[in-house]
């Protein structure tokens, strides 16, 4: 009798940023199908986070430069003071770090500065630029999901989904064209 192979544990991580108070319905549907959701800042209101319902209930969010009190005035279970500037989470196969990235934008090479800030991370997620980026640099992922809302989304709201296992990490980009 053959032994059954152990099922490889894979965790799906929905990655979004720069919602600026609104999430495109396609992005929302994609995110809510994931195990964990990561929001890389410029959330602009707790009501945005309340719409996110990942499978495990785990939401990892950081503060962006537009996450200020005037954008968080609506009643919500999420408060601005709960948002740190950066976060790290452990996933199968390594750690993922999250920062909005505006802290490094005046540097000559902001992406390199962001990666250097998290030397132990297998992947670093950032936002701020509203430009999608999902590439490996020296064996590490640098991920920017672009804008998931309607503001400055460069022709369509976007997000990323990371499938992380001990053996490999794979990233897919999703874009929802403006109507």
Secondary structure as UniProt FT lines:
FT   STRAND          10..16
FT   TURN            20..21
FT   HELIX           25..32
FT   STRAND          36..39
FT   HELIX           46..50
FT   TURN            55..56
FT   STRAND          58..62
FT   TURN            65..66
FT   HELIX           69..71
FT   HELIX           80..82
FT   STRAND          86..91
FT   TURN            92..93
FT   STRAND          94..99
FT   HELIX           102..104
FT   TURN            105..106
FT   TURN            108..109
FT   HELIX           110..117
FT   TURN            118..120
FT   STRAND          123..125
FT   STRAND          132..137
FT   TURN            138..139
FT   STRAND          140..145
FT   TURN            151..152
FT   TURN            154..155
FT   STRAND          156..165
FT   STRAND          169..177
//
